[in-house]
Amino acid sequence: MAAVFSKTAHLRRAHRLFSSYTSSRLTPQLSNEIPKLPLHRLLPQSDVESFSKLPRFLSTNANAAGGTANTQADSALKGTASDSHSDQGKQSGDSNQSSDQGKSVRGGPISWLSFLLLVATGAGVIFYYDQEKKRHIEDINTSSTAVKQGPSAGKAAIGGPFNLINHDGKSVTENDFKGKWTLIYFGFTHCPDICPDELQKLAAAIDKIKVKSGFEIVPVFISVDPERDTVEQVGEYVKEFHPKLIGLTGDPDEIKKAARAYRVYYMKTEEEGSDYLVDHSIIMYLMDPNMEFVKFFGKNNDVDALTEGIITEIKQYKKAKA
């Protein structure tokens, strides 16, 4: 740009020189009439040569100035383009850098905050499930301990009238046992092991009940083998277990009715002449003073369990009646 301004200054100086030279040569008298003489007649030969060279000089200087200006303009444009490209590259680099920084800050599609929220939610769900599980177990335990045994649970259709003969040969019915708590067991005198074991357990339990609570229990044995269990046989048999044990036998039909009323199963097995066994239910029945069924006790109850079970049932019965 400095070269352009320098050439322009030369042109202006040449123009002033030409103007001053022309005005000094031309007189005022010739101002109204232009002479028709050639220009070289009016000007000295040296000035004419200088003036004739002026267009060439102007053209050369203009071309030089234009070339220089164009060169400088091109250089300026190139510089500007280069700067523009540089700026764009820098901006692109900055944007890429900022983008990379943004990505590093975000750390992916799942942020730390989302991860923490997920962990907190999962922990809350697990805690809630654990608490609900504990509460459910406590409810089950409470419900199981709240269940009461006895008449409140309902009575089974067990028990009924019977007409049998005791070991003294007297006829007895269920009415003879009313007003007393009764514990009844069905068996037979030729039983090798189960019946003796159960009758010994029964005898021991009623003695312990008497000692612990003062309750009187009447033990009763009913034969399911009337063909062999005569009055004498039953009498001799019950004496072996307890002095208060009452033995009952009778007609086979009456035995069948009594067994049916108490839901007792029995059947002859391994018959070899007069020697046979009787398969039967191994259950003791606790009857209240009205000869109504209260509860049954199976073979799995030992003496202590039988004792505590009977005492509990009698206490609940008396409490309900009070």
C-alpha positions as protocol buffer text, in pm:
chain_id: "A"
residue {
  index: 1
  type: MET
  ca { x: 0 y: 0 z: 0 }
}
residue {
  index: 2
  type: ALA
  ca { x: 290 y: 239 z: 64 }
}
residue {
  index: 3
  type: ALA
  ca { x: 411 y: 189 z: -295 }
}
residue {
  index: 4
  type: VAL
  ca { x: 65 y: 274 z: -430 }
}
residue {
  index: 5
  type: PHE
  ca { x: 54 y: 595 z: -228 }
}
residue {
  index: 6
  type: SER
  ca { x: 408 y: 680 z: -348 }
}
residue {
  index: 7
  type: LYS
  ca { x: 315 y: 641 z: -716 }
}
residue {
  index: 8
  type: THR
  ca { x: 0 y: 843 z: -669 }
}
residue {
  index: 9
  type: ALA
  ca { x: 204 y: 1123 z: -514 }
}
residue {
  index: 10
  type: HIS
  ca { x: 436 y: 1125 z: -820 }
}
residue {
  index: 11
  type: LEU
  ca { x: 138 y: 1151 z: -1050 }
}
residue {
  index: 12
  type: ARG
  ca { x: -4 y: 1442 z: -856 }
}
residue {
  index: 13
  type: ARG
  ca { x: 334 y: 1616 z: -859 }
}
residue {
  index: 14
  type: ALA
  ca { x: 363 y: 1564 z: -1237 }
}
residue {
  index: 15
  type: HIS
  ca { x: 15 y: 1704 z: -1289 }
}
residue {
  index: 16
  type: ARG
  ca { x: 96 y: 2015 z: -1085 }
}
residue {
  index: 17
  type: LEU
  ca { x: 418 y: 2058 z: -1282 }
}
residue {
  index: 18
  type: PHE
  ca { x: 231 y: 2036 z: -1609 }
}
residue {
  index: 19
  type: SER
  ca { x: -35 y: 2278 z: -1496 }
}
residue {
  index: 20
  type: SER
  ca { x: 213 y: 2536 z: -1371 }
}
residue {
  index: 21
  type: TYR
  ca { x: 420 y: 2504 z: -1685 }
}
residue {
  index: 22
  type: THR
  ca { x: 123 y: 2555 z: -1913 }
}
residue {
  index: 23
  type: SER
  ca { x: -6 y: 2856 z: -1723 }
}
residue {
  index: 24
  type: SER
  ca { x: 339 y: 3022 z: -1727 }
}
residue {
  index: 25
  type: ARG
  ca { x: 379 y: 2980 z: -2103 }
}
residue {
  index: 26
  type: LEU
  ca { x: 41 y: 3095 z: -2207 }
}
residue {
  index: 27
  type: THR
  ca { x: -20 y: 3474 z: -2176 }
}
residue {
  index: 28
  type: PRO
  ca { x: -348 y: 3630 z: -2084 }
}
residue {
  index: 29
  type: GLN
  ca { x: -377 y: 3778 z: -2433 }
}
residue {
  index: 30
  type: LEU
  ca { x: -407 y: 3438 z: -2581 }
}
residue {
  index: 31
  type: SER
  ca { x: -668 y: 3326 z: -2333 }
}
residue {
  index: 32
  type: ASN
  ca { x: -964 y: 3412 z: -2562 }
}
residue {
  index: 33
  type: GLU
  ca { x: -810 y: 3266 z: -2874 }
}
residue {
  index: 34
  type: ILE
  ca { x: -644 y: 2938 z: -2897 }
}
residue {
  index: 35
  type: PRO
  ca { x: -351 y: 2941 z: -3134 }
}
residue {
  index: 36
  type: LYS
  ca { x: -356 y: 2689 z: -3411 }
}
residue {
  index: 37
  type: LEU
  ca { x: 13 y: 2632 z: -3391 }
}
residue {
  index: 38
  type: PRO
  ca { x: 149 y: 2295 z: -3308 }
}
residue {
  index: 39
  type: LEU
  ca { x: 220 y: 2229 z: -2949 }
}
residue {
  index: 40
  type: HIS
  ca { x: 592 y: 2199 z: -3009 }
}
residue {
  index: 41
  type: ARG
  ca { x: 595 y: 2558 z: -3139 }
}
residue {
  index: 42
  type: LEU
  ca { x: 460 y: 2686 z: -2809 }
}
residue {
  index: 43
  type: LEU
  ca { x: 680 y: 2477 z: -2584 }
}
residue {
  index: 44
  type: PRO
  ca { x: 1053 y: 2432 z: -2580 }
}
residue {
  index: 45
  type: GLN
  ca { x: 1181 y: 2115 z: -2734 }
}
residue {
  index: 46
  type: SER
  ca { x: 1288 y: 1972 z: -2400 }
}
residue {
  index: 47
  type: ASP
  ca { x: 944 y: 2038 z: -2247 }
}
residue {
  index: 48
  type: VAL
  ca { x: 770 y: 1894 z: -2547 }
}
residue {
  index: 49
  type: GLU
  ca { x: 973 y: 1577 z: -2512 }
}
residue {
  index: 50
  type: SER
  ca { x: 895 y: 1566 z: -2143 }
}
residue {
  index: 51
  type: PHE
  ca { x: 526 y: 1623 z: -2214 }
}
residue {
  index: 52
  type: SER
  ca { x: 524 y: 1361 z: -2486 }
}
residue {
  index: 53
  type: LYS
  ca { x: 671 y: 1114 z: -2244 }
}
residue {
  index: 54
  type: LEU
  ca { x: 412 y: 1201 z: -1981 }
}
residue {
  index: 55
  type: PRO
  ca { x: 140 y: 960 z: -2102 }
}
residue {
  index: 56
  type: ARG
  ca { x: 396 y: 681 z: -2119 }
}
residue {
  index: 57
  type: PHE
  ca { x: 513 y: 772 z: -1772 }
}
residue {
  index: 58
  type: LEU
  ca { x: 159 y: 785 z: -1643 }
}
residue {
  index: 59
  type: SER
  ca { x: 78 y: 454 z: -1806 }
}
residue {
  index: 60
  type: THR
  ca { x: 395 y: 290 z: -1675 }
}
residue {
  index: 61
  type: ASN
  ca { x: 342 y: 427 z: -1329 }
}
residue {
  index: 62
  type: ALA
  ca { x: -26 y: 338 z: -1336 }
}
residue {
  index: 63
  type: ASN
  ca { x: 52 y: -15 z: -1448 }
}
residue {
  index: 64
  type: ALA
  ca { x: 324 y: -46 z: -1189 }
}
residue {
  index: 65
  type: ALA
  ca { x: 104 y: 98 z: -926 }
}
residue {
  index: 66
  type: GLY
  ca { x: -182 y: -126 z: -1034 }
}
residue {
  index: 67
  type: GLY
  ca { x: 45 y: -430 z: -1042 }
}
residue {
  index: 68
  type: THR
  ca { x: 184 y: -347 z: -706 }
}
residue {
  index: 69
  type: ALA
  ca { x: -163 y: -276 z: -574 }
}
residue {
  index: 70
  type: ASN
  ca { x: -291 y: -599 z: -724 }
}
residue {
  index: 71
  type: THR
  ca { x: 3 y: -789 z: -583 }
}
residue {
  index: 72
  type: GLN
  ca { x: -46 y: -633 z: -244 }
}
residue {
  index: 73
  type: ALA
  ca { x: -421 y: -685 z: -268 }
}
residue {
  index: 74
  type: ASP
  ca { x: -366 y: -1048 z: -360 }
}
residue {
  index: 75
  type: SER
  ca { x: -121 y: -1079 z: -77 }
}
residue {
  index: 76
  type: ALA
  ca { x: -370 y: -913 z: 153 }
}
residue {
  index: 77
  type: LEU
  ca { x: -649 y: -1141 z: 31 }
}
residue {
  index: 78
  type: LYS
  ca { x: -427 y: -1442 z: 67 }
}
residue {
  index: 79
  type: GLY
  ca { x: -330 y: -1328 z: 413 }
}
residue {
  index: 80
  type: THR
  ca { x: -690 y: -1264 z: 496 }
}
residue {
  index: 81
  type: ALA
  ca { x: -790 y: -1605 z: 359 }
}
residue {
  index: 82
  type: SER
  ca { x: -500 y: -1761 z: 544 }
}
residue {
  index: 83
  type: ASP
  ca { x: -602 y: -1580 z: 859 }
}
residue {
  index: 84
  type: SER
  ca { x: -961 y: -1681 z: 795 }
}
residue {
  index: 85
  type: HIS
  ca { x: -858 y: -2040 z: 746 }
}
residue {
  index: 86
  type: SER
  ca { x: -637 y: -2016 z: 1050 }
}
residue {
  index: 87
  type: ASP
  ca { x: -918 y: -1866 z: 1251 }
}
residue {
  index: 88
  type: GLN
  ca { x: -1158 y: -2130 z: 1124 }
}
residue {
  index: 89
  type: GLY
  ca { x: -911 y: -2403 z: 1206 }
}
residue {
  index: 90
  type: LYS
  ca { x: -855 y: -2251 z: 1544 }
}
residue {
  index: 91
  type: GLN
  ca { x: -1229 y: -2220 z: 1599 }
}
residue {
  index: 92
  type: SER
  ca { x: -1275 y: -2576 z: 1478 }
}
residue {
  index: 93
  type: GLY
  ca { x: -1000 y: -2690 z: 1709 }
}
residue {
  index: 94
  type: ASP
  ca { x: -1153 y: -2493 z: 1991 }
}
residue {
  index: 95
  type: SER
  ca { x: -1495 y: -2639 z: 1918 }
}
residue {
  index: 96
  type: ASN
  ca { x: -1348 y: -2988 z: 1898 }
}
residue {
  index: 97
  type: GLN
  ca { x: -1163 y: -2927 z: 2221 }
}
residue {
  index: 98
  type: SER
  ca { x: -1477 y: -2792 z: 2387 }
}
residue {
  index: 99
  type: SER
  ca { x: -1671 y: -3087 z: 2247 }
}
residue {
  index: 100
  type: ASP
  ca { x: -1414 y: -3326 z: 2385 }
}
residue {
  index: 101
  type: GLN
  ca { x: -1425 y: -3145 z: 2714 }
}
residue {
  index: 102
  type: GLY
  ca { x: -1805 y: -3167 z: 2714 }
}
residue {
  index: 103
  type: LYS
  ca { x: -1787 y: -3537 z: 2643 }
}
residue {
  index: 104
  type: SER
  ca { x: -1537 y: -3592 z: 2922 }
}
residue {
  index: 105
  type: VAL
  ca { x: -1761 y: -3401 z: 3158 }
}
residue {
  index: 106
  type: ARG
  ca { x: -2073 y: -3594 z: 3062 }
}
residue {
  index: 107
  type: GLY
  ca { x: -1890 y: -3923 z: 3068 }
}
residue {
  index: 108
  type: GLY
  ca { x: -2135 y: -4104 z: 2836 }
}
residue {
  index: 109
  type: PRO
  ca { x: -2512 y: -4153 z: 2812 }
}
residue {
  index: 110
  type: ILE
  ca { x: -2539 y: -4246 z: 3187 }
}
residue {
  index: 111
  type: SER
  ca { x: -2417 y: -3977 z: 3422 }
}
residue {
  index: 112
  type: TRP
  ca { x: -2296 y: -4026 z: 3776 }
}
residue {
  index: 113
  type: LEU
  ca { x: -2618 y: -3872 z: 3905 }
}
residue {
  index: 114
  type: SER
  ca { x: -2828 y: -4124 z: 3713 }
}
residue {
  index: 115
  type: PHE
  ca { x: -2609 y: -4408 z: 3839 }
}
residue {
  index: 116
  type: LEU
  ca { x: -2644 y: -4292 z: 4201 }
}
residue {
  index: 117
  type: LEU
  ca { x: -3021 y: -4259 z: 4162 }
}
residue {
  index: 118
  type: LEU
  ca { x: -3035 y: -4612 z: 4020 }
}
residue {
  index: 119
  type: VAL
  ca { x: -2832 y: -4751 z: 4309 }
}
residue {
  index: 120
  type: ALA
  ca { x: -3046 y: -4566 z: 4564 }
}
residue {
  index: 121
  type: THR
  ca { x: -3367 y: -4694 z: 4403 }
}
residue {
  index: 122
  type: GLY
  ca { x: -3240 y: -5053 z: 4401 }
}
residue {
  index: 123
  type: ALA
  ca { x: -3136 y: -5029 z: 4766 }
}
residue {
  index: 124
  type: GLY
  ca { x: -3477 y: -4892 z: 4857 }
}
residue {
  index: 125
  type: VAL
  ca { x: -3656 y: -5175 z: 4677 }
}
residue {
  index: 126
  type: ILE
  ca { x: -3439 y: -5437 z: 4849 }
}
residue {
  index: 127
  type: PHE
  ca { x: -3496 y: -5277 z: 5191 }
}
residue {
  index: 128
  type: TYR
  ca { x: -3872 y: -5261 z: 5134 }
}
residue {
  index: 129
  type: TYR
  ca { x: -3884 y: -5624 z: 5022 }
}
residue {
  index: 130
  type: ASP
  ca { x: -3682 y: -5734 z: 5327 }
}
residue {
  index: 131
  type: GLN
  ca { x: -3912 y: -5546 z: 5565 }
}
residue {
  index: 132
  type: GLU
  ca { x: -4224 y: -5689 z: 5400 }
}
residue {
  index: 133
  type: LYS
  ca { x: -4078 y: -6038 z: 5423 }
}
residue {
  index: 134
  type: LYS
  ca { x: -4004 y: -5997 z: 5794 }
}
residue {
  index: 135
  type: ARG
  ca { x: -4351 y: -5858 z: 5857 }
}
residue {
  index: 136
  type: HIS
  ca { x: -4510 y: -6147 z: 5671 }
}
residue {
  index: 137
  type: ILE
  ca { x: -4311 y: -6401 z: 5875 }
}
residue {
  index: 138
  type: GLU
  ca { x: -4411 y: -6227 z: 6198 }
}
residue {
  index: 139
  type: ASP
  ca { x: -4776 y: -6234 z: 6092 }
}
residue {
  index: 140
  type: ILE
  ca { x: -4752 y: -6606 z: 6022 }
}
residue {
  index: 141
  type: ASN
  ca { x: -4589 y: -6671 z: 6361 }
}
residue {
  index: 142
  type: THR
  ca { x: -4848 y: -6461 z: 6539 }
}
residue {
  index: 143
  type: SER
  ca { x: -5132 y: -6638 z: 6364 }
}
residue {
  index: 144
  type: SER
  ca { x: -4990 y: -6981 z: 6440 }
}
residue {
  index: 145
  type: THR
  ca { x: -4945 y: -6903 z: 6809 }
}
residue {
  index: 146
  type: ALA
  ca { x: -5291 y: -6750 z: 6827 }
}
residue {
  index: 147
  type: VAL
  ca { x: -5459 y: -7074 z: 6719 }
}
residue {
  index: 148
  type: LYS
  ca { x: -5628 y: -7241 z: 7013 }
}
residue {
  index: 149
  type: GLN
  ca { x: -5708 y: -7606 z: 7046 }
}
residue {
  index: 150
  type: GLY
  ca { x: -6025 y: -7740 z: 7198 }
}
residue {
  index: 151
  type: PRO
  ca { x: -6398 y: -7695 z: 7152 }
}
residue {
  index: 152
  type: SER
  ca { x: -6353 y: -7351 z: 6996 }
}
residue {
  index: 153
  type: ALA
  ca { x: -6209 y: -7523 z: 6686 }
}
residue {
  index: 154
  type: GLY
  ca { x: -6523 y: -7730 z: 6646 }
}
residue {
  index: 155
  type: LYS
  ca { x: -6609 y: -8083 z: 6743 }
}
residue {
  index: 156
  type: ALA
  ca { x: -6573 y: -8393 z: 6533 }
}
residue {
  index: 157
  type: ALA
  ca { x: -6863 y: -8634 z: 6504 }
}
residue {
  index: 158
  type: ILE
  ca { x: -6694 y: -8883 z: 6734 }
}
residue {
  index: 159
  type: GLY
  ca { x: -6868 y: -9073 z: 7012 }
}
residue {
  index: 160
  type: GLY
  ca { x: -7217 y: -9204 z: 7064 }
}
residue {
  index: 161
  type: PRO
  ca { x: -7428 y: -9456 z: 7247 }
}
residue {
  index: 162
  type: PHE
  ca { x: -7303 y: -9806 z: 7321 }
}
residue {
  index: 163
  type: ASN
  ca { x: -7421 y: -10105 z: 7529 }
}
residue {
  index: 164
  type: LEU
  ca { x: -7138 y: -10327 z: 7653 }
}
residue {
  index: 165
  type: ILE
  ca { x: -7033 y: -10544 z: 7948 }
}
residue {
  index: 166
  type: ASN
  ca { x: -6762 y: -10447 z: 8194 }
}
residue {
  index: 167
  type: HIS
  ca { x: -6495 y: -10677 z: 8335 }
}
residue {
  index: 168
  type: ASP
  ca { x: -6721 y: -10746 z: 8634 }
}
residue {
  index: 169
  type: GLY
  ca { x: -6995 y: -10878 z: 8405 }
}
residue {
  index: 170
  type: LYS
  ca { x: -7227 y: -10580 z: 8441 }
}
residue {
  index: 171
  type: SER
  ca { x: -7398 y: -10410 z: 8147 }
}
residue {
  index: 172
  type: VAL
  ca { x: -7291 y: -10050 z: 8099 }
}
residue {
  index: 173
  type: THR
  ca { x: -7374 y: -9770 z: 7858 }
}
residue {
  index: 174
  type: GLU
  ca { x: -7225 y: -9428 z: 7784 }
}
residue {
  index: 175
  type: ASN
  ca { x: -7456 y: -9280 z: 8045 }
}
residue {
  index: 176
  type: ASP
  ca { x: -7266 y: -9462 z: 8320 }
}
residue {
  index: 177
  type: PHE
  ca { x: -6966 y: -9245 z: 8250 }
}
residue {
  index: 178
  type: LYS
  ca { x: -7136 y: -8908 z: 8244 }
}
residue {
  index: 179
  type: GLY
  ca { x: -7024 y: -8658 z: 8504 }
}
residue {
  index: 180
  type: LYS
  ca { x: -6664 y: -8774 z: 8475 }
}
residue {
  index: 181
  type: TRP
  ca { x: -6373 y: -8710 z: 8238 }
}
residue {
  index: 182
  type: THR
  ca { x: -6305 y: -9030 z: 8043 }
}
residue {
  index: 183
  type: LEU
  ca { x: -6005 y: -9149 z: 7840 }
}
residue {
  index: 184
  type: ILE
  ca { x: -6101 y: -9440 z: 7608 }
}
residue {
  index: 185
  type: TYR
  ca { x: -5867 y: -9678 z: 7422 }
}
residue {
  index: 186
  type: PHE
  ca { x: -5965 y: -9958 z: 7175 }
}
residue {
  index: 187
  type: GLY
  ca { x: -5747 y: -10274 z: 7162 }
}
residue {
  index: 188
  type: PHE
  ca { x: -5739 y: -10645 z: 7234 }
}
residue {
  index: 189
  type: THR
  ca { x: -5589 y: -10860 z: 7506 }
}
residue {
  index: 190
  type: HIS
  ca { x: -5375 y: -11075 z: 7273 }
}
residue {
  index: 191
  type: CYS
  ca { x: -5193 y: -10773 z: 7132 }
}
residue {
  index: 192
  type: PRO
  ca { x: -4820 y: -10848 z: 7156 }
}
residue {
  index: 193
  type: ASP
  ca { x: -4672 y: -10502 z: 7210 }
}
residue {
  index: 194
  type: ILE
  ca { x: -4863 y: -10191 z: 7099 }
}
residue {
  index: 195
  type: CYS
  ca { x: -5164 y: -10227 z: 7325 }
}
residue {
  index: 196
  type: PRO
  ca { x: -4957 y: -10295 z: 7639 }
}
residue {
  index: 197
  type: ASP
  ca { x: -4738 y: -9993 z: 7565 }
}
residue {
  index: 198
  type: GLU
  ca { x: -5034 y: -9763 z: 7510 }
}
residue {
  index: 199
  type: LEU
  ca { x: -5217 y: -9882 z: 7821 }
}
residue {
  index: 200
  type: GLN
  ca { x: -4907 y: -9831 z: 8035 }
}
residue {
  index: 201
  type: LYS
  ca { x: -4876 y: -9478 z: 7896 }
}
residue {
  index: 202
  type: LEU
  ca { x: -5245 y: -9414 z: 7969 }
}
residue {
  index: 203
  type: ALA
  ca { x: -5212 y: -9537 z: 8328 }
}
residue {
  index: 204
  type: ALA
  ca { x: -4902 y: -9326 z: 8394 }
}
residue {
  index: 205
  type: ALA
  ca { x: -5065 y: -9015 z: 8248 }
}
residue {
  index: 206
  type: ILE
  ca { x: -5380 y: -9028 z: 8462 }
}
residue {
  index: 207
  type: ASP
  ca { x: -5168 y: -9062 z: 8774 }
}
residue {
  index: 208
  type: LYS
  ca { x: -4958 y: -8760 z: 8679 }
}
residue {
  index: 209
  type: ILE
  ca { x: -5270 y: -8560 z: 8596 }
}
residue {
  index: 210
  type: LYS
  ca { x: -5406 y: -8635 z: 8942 }
}
residue {
  index: 211
  type: VAL
  ca { x: -5084 y: -8519 z: 9105 }
}
residue {
  index: 212
  type: LYS
  ca { x: -5031 y: -8206 z: 8897 }
}
residue {
  index: 213
  type: SER
  ca { x: -5386 y: -8072 z: 8866 }
}
residue {
  index: 214
  type: GLY
  ca { x: -5611 y: -8282 z: 9086 }
}
residue {
  index: 215
  type: PHE
  ca { x: -5830 y: -8380 z: 8791 }
}
residue {
  index: 216
  type: GLU
  ca { x: -5984 y: -8729 z: 8807 }
}
residue {
  index: 217
  type: ILE
  ca { x: -5973 y: -8922 z: 8481 }
}
residue {
  index: 218
  type: VAL
  ca { x: -6153 y: -9254 z: 8427 }
}
residue {
  index: 219
  type: PRO
  ca { x: -5948 y: -9490 z: 8201 }
}
residue {
  index: 220
  type: VAL
  ca { x: -6153 y: -9724 z: 7977 }
}
residue {
  index: 221
  type: PHE
  ca { x: -6040 y: -10016 z: 7761 }
}
residue {
  index: 222
  type: ILE
  ca { x: -6281 y: -10147 z: 7490 }
}
residue {
  index: 223
  type: SER
  ca { x: -6196 y: -10476 z: 7319 }
}
residue {
  index: 224
  type: VAL
  ca { x: -6215 y: -10511 z: 6940 }
}
residue {
  index: 225
  type: ASP
  ca { x: -6174 y: -10890 z: 6965 }
}
residue {
  index: 226
  type: PRO
  ca { x: -6499 y: -11006 z: 7130 }
}
residue {
  index: 227
  type: GLU
  ca { x: -6452 y: -11368 z: 7013 }
}
residue {
  index: 228
  type: ARG
  ca { x: -6153 y: -11421 z: 7242 }
}
residue {
  index: 229
  type: ASP
  ca { x: -6188 y: -11134 z: 7493 }
}
residue {
  index: 230
  type: THR
  ca { x: -6437 y: -11272 z: 7740 }
}
residue {
  index: 231
  type: VAL
  ca { x: -6535 y: -11093 z: 8060 }
}
residue {
  index: 232
  type: GLU
  ca { x: -6283 y: -11303 z: 8257 }
}
residue {
  index: 233
  type: GLN
  ca { x: -6005 y: -11245 z: 8003 }
}
residue {
  index: 234
  type: VAL
  ca { x: -6064 y: -10873 z: 8004 }
}
residue {
  index: 235
  type: GLY
  ca { x: -6078 y: -10864 z: 8383 }
}
residue {
  index: 236
  type: GLU
  ca { x: -5741 y: -11034 z: 8419 }
}
residue {
  index: 237
  type: TYR
  ca { x: -5592 y: -10813 z: 8153 }
}
residue {
  index: 238
  type: VAL
  ca { x: -5687 y: -10468 z: 8292 }
}
residue {
  index: 239
  type: LYS
  ca { x: -5554 y: -10553 z: 8636 }
}
residue {
  index: 240
  type: GLU
  ca { x: -5202 y: -10560 z: 8491 }
}
residue {
  index: 241
  type: PHE
  ca { x: -5204 y: -10186 z: 8413 }
}
residue {
  index: 242
  type: HIS
  ca { x: -5406 y: -9986 z: 8662 }
}
residue {
  index: 243
  type: PRO
  ca { x: -5656 y: -10063 z: 8940 }
}
residue {
  index: 244
  type: LYS
  ca { x: -5900 y: -9803 z: 8806 }
}
residue {
  index: 245
  type: LEU
  ca { x: -5886 y: -9920 z: 8445 }
}
residue {
  index: 246
  type: ILE
  ca { x: -6231 y: -10040 z: 8328 }
}
residue {
  index: 247
  type: GLY
  ca { x: -6242 y: -10314 z: 8065 }
}
residue {
  index: 248
  type: LEU
  ca { x: -6542 y: -10352 z: 7829 }
}
residue {
  index: 249
  type: THR
  ca { x: -6638 y: -10633 z: 7594 }
}
residue {
  index: 250
  type: GLY
  ca { x: -6962 y: -10760 z: 7452 }
}
residue {
  index: 251
  type: ASP
  ca { x: -7150 y: -10894 z: 7155 }
}
residue {
  index: 252
  type: PRO
  ca { x: -6966 y: -10857 z: 6823 }
}
residue {
  index: 253
  type: ASP
  ca { x: -7246 y: -10640 z: 6686 }
}
residue {
  index: 254
  type: GLU
  ca { x: -7233 y: -10408 z: 6986 }
}
residue {
  index: 255
  type: ILE
  ca { x: -6856 y: -10387 z: 6956 }
}
residue {
  index: 256
  type: LYS
  ca { x: -6897 y: -10295 z: 6590 }
}
residue {
  index: 257
  type: LYS
  ca { x: -7147 y: -10019 z: 6675 }
}
residue {
  index: 258
  type: ALA
  ca { x: -6920 y: -9872 z: 6940 }
}
residue {
  index: 259
  type: ALA
  ca { x: -6619 y: -9881 z: 6703 }
}
residue {
  index: 260
  type: ARG
  ca { x: -6821 y: -9715 z: 6429 }
}
residue {
  index: 261
  type: ALA
  ca { x: -6939 y: -9441 z: 6665 }
}
residue {
  index: 262
  type: TYR
  ca { x: -6578 y: -9360 z: 6760 }
}
residue {
  index: 263
  type: ARG
  ca { x: -6448 y: -9394 z: 6405 }
}
residue {
  index: 264
  type: VAL
  ca { x: -6222 y: -9684 z: 6499 }
}
residue {
  index: 265
  type: TYR
  ca { x: -6081 y: -9918 z: 6236 }
}
residue {
  index: 266
  type: TYR
  ca { x: -6014 y: -10286 z: 6318 }
}
residue {
  index: 267
  type: MET
  ca { x: -5972 y: -10608 z: 6119 }
}
residue {
  index: 268
  type: LYS
  ca { x: -5841 y: -10963 z: 6175 }
}
residue {
  index: 269
  type: THR
  ca { x: -5504 y: -11045 z: 6014 }
}
residue {
  index: 270
  type: GLU
  ca { x: -5273 y: -11349 z: 5990 }
}
residue {
  index: 271
  type: GLU
  ca { x: -5537 y: -11596 z: 6092 }
}
residue {
  index: 272
  type: GLU
  ca { x: -5401 y: -11946 z: 6177 }
}
residue {
  index: 273
  type: GLY
  ca { x: -5674 y: -12135 z: 6353 }
}
residue {
  index: 274
  type: SER
  ca { x: -5747 y: -11966 z: 6683 }
}
residue {
  index: 275
  type: ASP
  ca { x: -5423 y: -11762 z: 6674 }
}
residue {
  index: 276
  type: TYR
  ca { x: -5458 y: -11431 z: 6492 }
}
residue {
  index: 277
  type: LEU
  ca { x: -5387 y: -11061 z: 6528 }
}
residue {
  index: 278
  type: VAL
  ca { x: -5621 y: -10765 z: 6498 }
}
residue {
  index: 279
  type: ASP
  ca { x: -5513 y: -10457 z: 6312 }
}
residue {
  index: 280
  type: HIS
  ca { x: -5675 y: -10147 z: 6464 }
}
residue {
  index: 281
  type: SER
  ca { x: -5648 y: -9773 z: 6521 }
}
residue {
  index: 282
  type: ILE
  ca { x: -5402 y: -9662 z: 6791 }
}
residue {
  index: 283
  type: ILE
  ca { x: -5587 y: -9363 z: 6938 }
}
residue {
  index: 284
  type: MET
  ca { x: -5701 y: -9241 z: 7280 }
}
residue {
  index: 285
  type: TYR
  ca { x: -6020 y: -9034 z: 7301 }
}
residue {
  index: 286
  type: LEU
  ca { x: -6074 y: -8771 z: 7567 }
}
residue {
  index: 287
  type: MET
  ca { x: -6444 y: -8731 z: 7648 }
}
residue {
  index: 288
  type: ASP
  ca { x: -6591 y: -8454 z: 7864 }
}
residue {
  index: 289
  type: PRO
  ca { x: -6841 y: -8511 z: 8153 }
}
residue {
  index: 290
  type: ASN
  ca { x: -7123 y: -8514 z: 7894 }
}
residue {
  index: 291
  type: MET
  ca { x: -6948 y: -8796 z: 7706 }
}
residue {
  index: 292
  type: GLU
  ca { x: -6886 y: -8561 z: 7416 }
}
residue {
  index: 293
  type: PHE
  ca { x: -6565 y: -8572 z: 7222 }
}
residue {
  index: 294
  type: VAL
  ca { x: -6297 y: -8319 z: 7316 }
}
residue {
  index: 295
  type: LYS
  ca { x: -5969 y: -8434 z: 7157 }
}
residue {
  index: 296
  type: PHE
  ca { x: -5782 y: -8743 z: 7048 }
}
residue {
  index: 297
  type: PHE
  ca { x: -5418 y: -8834 z: 7115 }
}
residue {
  index: 298
  type: GLY
  ca { x: -5213 y: -9055 z: 6885 }
}
residue {
  index: 299
  type: LYS
  ca { x: -4921 y: -9289 z: 6939 }
}
residue {
  index: 300
  type: ASN
  ca { x: -4667 y: -9008 z: 6893 }
}
residue {
  index: 301
  type: ASN
  ca { x: -4760 y: -8853 z: 7230 }
}
residue {
  index: 302
  type: ASP
  ca { x: -4544 y: -8967 z: 7522 }
}
residue {
  index: 303
  type: VAL
  ca { x: -4654 y: -8962 z: 7887 }
}
residue {
  index: 304
  type: ASP
  ca { x: -4562 y: -8597 z: 7944 }
}
residue {
  index: 305
  type: ALA
  ca { x: -4724 y: -8475 z: 7624 }
}
residue {
  index: 306
  type: LEU
  ca { x: -5038 y: -8675 z: 7701 }
}
residue {
  index: 307
  type: THR
  ca { x: -5048 y: -8538 z: 8054 }
}
residue {
  index: 308
  type: GLU
  ca { x: -5003 y: -8173 z: 7954 }
}
residue {
  index: 309
  type: GLY
  ca { x: -5246 y: -8207 z: 7664 }
}
residue {
  index: 310
  type: ILE
  ca { x: -5526 y: -8343 z: 7881 }
}
residue {
  index: 311
  type: ILE
  ca { x: -5469 y: -8083 z: 8155 }
}
residue {
  index: 312
  type: THR
  ca { x: -5478 y: -7802 z: 7898 }
}
residue {
  index: 313
  type: GLU
  ca { x: -5803 y: -7928 z: 7745 }
}
residue {
  index: 314
  type: ILE
  ca { x: -5974 y: -7961 z: 8082 }
}
residue {
  index: 315
  type: LYS
  ca { x: -5869 y: -7608 z: 8185 }
}
residue {
  index: 316
  type: GLN
  ca { x: -5994 y: -7460 z: 7858 }
}
residue {
  index: 317
  type: TYR
  ca { x: -6320 y: -7648 z: 7899 }
}
residue {
  index: 318
  type: LYS
  ca { x: -6373 y: -7518 z: 8251 }
}
residue {
  index: 319
  type: LYS
  ca { x: -6282 y: -7162 z: 8145 }
}
residue {
  index: 320
  type: ALA
  ca { x: -6531 y: -7171 z: 7859 }
}
residue {
  index: 321
  type: LYS
  ca { x: -6804 y: -7299 z: 8088 }
}
residue {
  index: 322
  type: ALA
  ca { x: -6733 y: -7038 z: 8359 }
}
